[in-house]
Amino acid sequence: MNRQEGVELLNQYVKNPRTIAHCLASEAVLRALAVRLGYDKEQWGLAGLLHDLDVEETANTPHIHGHRTVEVLRANGMDEESLDAIVRHNEMNGSEERSSHFHHALAAGETITGLITATALVYPDKKVASVKTKSVIKRMKEKAFAASVNRDTIMECEKLGLSLDELAAIAIDAMKEIGDEIGL
């Protein structure tokens, strides 16, 4: 599966523009993490792009979120390693614990996009270009801020050999590159 096919699937299954923006941000962050860690940026980026393909379909049944995505993506030729990372990004769906760099990168990378987005939205210009690493670190400590963002999942960056500061800087830079595309 290539990126264009992935974008077509994303637009077929996901209608909410904010969810699409999250998926694009996740793609950018995963590509940047793959480069930083020496993995395949196309593979990781595609997993980031498509990890929430079933999120609208499974909104009321989060315990199956990820499983439907895997079915759709397997039928469209996505590799098994990516499918494994995608199903494991949701710790509520009964999948095995995350154990590889790919698993931890997808989980931490897609989760930190929510914290960065929320941080950008409190700035007057609402642009990710205004977000600084220290602001994300500060907001990370404020449990009431973007309360739905799982801080423990973000901290899986340490299992990648990255500090929170490093992950935040990588993610901010990646999201800045596509700021216009994601409306930030």
VOGU-3710 file (C-alpha; in Angstrom, 3 decimals, decimal comma):
1> mnrqegvell> 0,000/0,000/0,000  1,307/3,458/-0,817  0,524/6,827/0,737  -1,987/7,856/-1,925  -3,955/4,664/-1,341  -3,743/5,364/2,392  -5,090/8,901/1,990  -7,972/7,550/-0,102  -8,819/5,011/2,614  -8,559/7,675/5,314
11> nqyvknprti> -10,998/9,913/3,449  -13,318/6,976/2,834  -13,527/5,961/6,503  -12,939/9,193/8,422  -15,194/12,209/7,925  -14,358/14,458/10,896  -11,790/17,071/9,770  -10,225/17,155/13,256  -9,673/13,400/13,172  -8,171/13,659/9,707
21> ahclaseavl> -5,864/16,416/10,974  -4,862/14,176/13,902  -4,054/11,341/11,499  -1,964/13,640/9,286  -0,136/14,963/12,352  0,468/11,399/13,531  1,856/10,509/10,116  4,281/13,442/10,237  5,433/12,600/13,768  5,891/8,900/12,968
31> ralavrlgyd> 7,899/9,719/9,860  10,154/11,990/11,929  10,549/9,356/14,648  11,460/6,725/12,056  14,161/8,989/10,650  15,483/9,764/14,134  15,530/6,095/15,168  16,680/4,576/11,873  13,487/2,882/10,707  11,450/2,977/7,484
41> keqwglagll> 9,754/6,380/7,392  7,264/5,308/4,721  6,107/2,323/6,765  5,911/4,236/10,040  4,266/7,239/8,392  1,565/5,103/6,801  0,829/3,460/10,161  0,522/6,909/11,733  -1,769/8,072/8,955  -4,110/5,087/9,208
51> hdldveetan> -3,994/4,074/12,885  -7,444/5,589/13,618  -9,214/4,456/10,449  -12,047/2,866/12,471  -12,307/5,532/15,178  -15,661/6,875/14,005  -17,091/3,385/13,539  -15,927/2,258/16,988  -16,583/5,495/18,898  -19,077/3,787/21,210
61> tphihghrtv> -17,059/0,576/21,469  -13,458/1,599/22,236  -12,607/-1,963/23,267  -12,643/-2,943/19,574  -10,928/0,196/18,221  -8,043/-0,894/16,027  -9,359/-4,339/15,177  -11,625/-3,115/12,371  -8,776/-0,953/11,059  -6,563/-4,024/10,858
71> evlrangmde> -9,230/-5,925/8,901  -9,577/-3,114/6,365  -5,844/-2,538/6,022  -4,991/-6,230/5,743  -7,500/-6,511/2,884  -5,714/-3,566/1,260  -2,259/-5,123/1,503  -0,684/-3,425/4,524  2,233/-5,327/6,062  1,733/-7,351/9,247
81> esldaivrhn> 4,296/-5,399/11,276  2,333/-2,194/10,732  -0,952/-3,921/11,485  0,501/-5,189/14,758  1,581/-1,678/15,771  -1,820/-0,270/14,833  -3,828/-2,765/16,866  -1,532/-2,299/19,870  -1,798/1,514/19,886  -5,113/1,104/21,764
91> emngseerss> -4,419/-0,512/25,118  -8,163/-0,986/25,758  -8,816/-3,442/22,911  -7,358/-6,572/24,476  -4,292/-6,695/22,250  -0,923/-7,756/23,565  1,252/-5,233/25,374  3,418/-2,982/23,283  6,926/-4,394/23,024  8,745/-3,018/19,961
101> hfhhalaage> 10,036/0,407/19,004  7,305/0,593/16,365  4,583/-0,105/18,968  5,887/2,482/21,413  6,563/5,078/18,718  3,040/4,851/17,312  1,434/5,019/20,748  3,582/7,876/22,081  3,771/9,735/18,779  0,056/9,778/18,022
111> titglitata> -0,768/10,658/21,628  1,582/13,622/21,894  -0,080/15,171/18,828  -3,159/15,754/21,004  -1,154/17,564/23,662  0,633/19,699/21,071  -2,634/20,530/19,325  -4,260/21,541/22,612  -1,223/23,660/23,463  -1,337/25,402/20,080
121> lvypdkkvas> -5,023/26,167/20,511  -4,435/28,230/23,668  -2,113/30,612/21,783  -3,662/33,698/20,172  -2,628/32,611/16,657  -3,556/28,949/17,283  -0,486/27,838/15,327  1,852/24,952/16,096  4,676/27,229/14,912  4,210/29,167/18,166
131> vktksvikrm> 4,483/26,095/20,379  7,738/25,619/22,249  9,005/22,382/23,738  9,000/23,863/27,240  5,303/24,739/26,857  4,442/21,135/26,001  6,471/19,897/28,974  4,663/22,374/31,235  1,256/21,313/29,893  2,232/17,664/30,295
141> kekafaasvn> 2,436/18,261/34,062  -0,990/19,919/34,179  -3,294/16,903/34,442  -6,437/19,020/33,911  -5,084/20,397/30,629  -6,097/18,157/27,721  -7,185/15,673/30,371  -8,005/12,967/27,833  -4,369/12,803/26,686  -2,724/9,795/28,325
151> rdtimecekl> 0,547/11,043/29,786  1,773/7,522/30,533  1,468/6,624/26,861  3,493/9,679/25,888  6,174/8,633/28,361  6,676/5,431/26,381  9,121/7,626/24,471  11,636/6,520/27,095  11,329/2,971/25,728  12,591/4,429/22,459
161> glsldelaai> 15,619/5,954/24,186  14,111/9,437/23,861  13,421/11,919/26,622  10,117/13,738/26,772  11,925/16,899/25,635  13,273/15,068/22,582  9,913/13,567/21,664  8,172/16,918/22,057  10,772/18,715/19,923  10,594/16,073/17,179
171> aidamkeigd> 6,791/16,118/17,194  6,504/19,915/17,192  8,945/20,219/14,303  7,111/17,535/12,325  3,747/19,170/12,916  5,104/22,605/11,974  5,960/21,226/8,547  2,288/20,466/7,890  0,743/23,256/9,963  -1,331/24,650/7,119
181> eigl> -2,554/21,210/6,120  -3,790/20,461/9,662  -5,179/23,921/10,302  -2,583/24,793/12,912
//
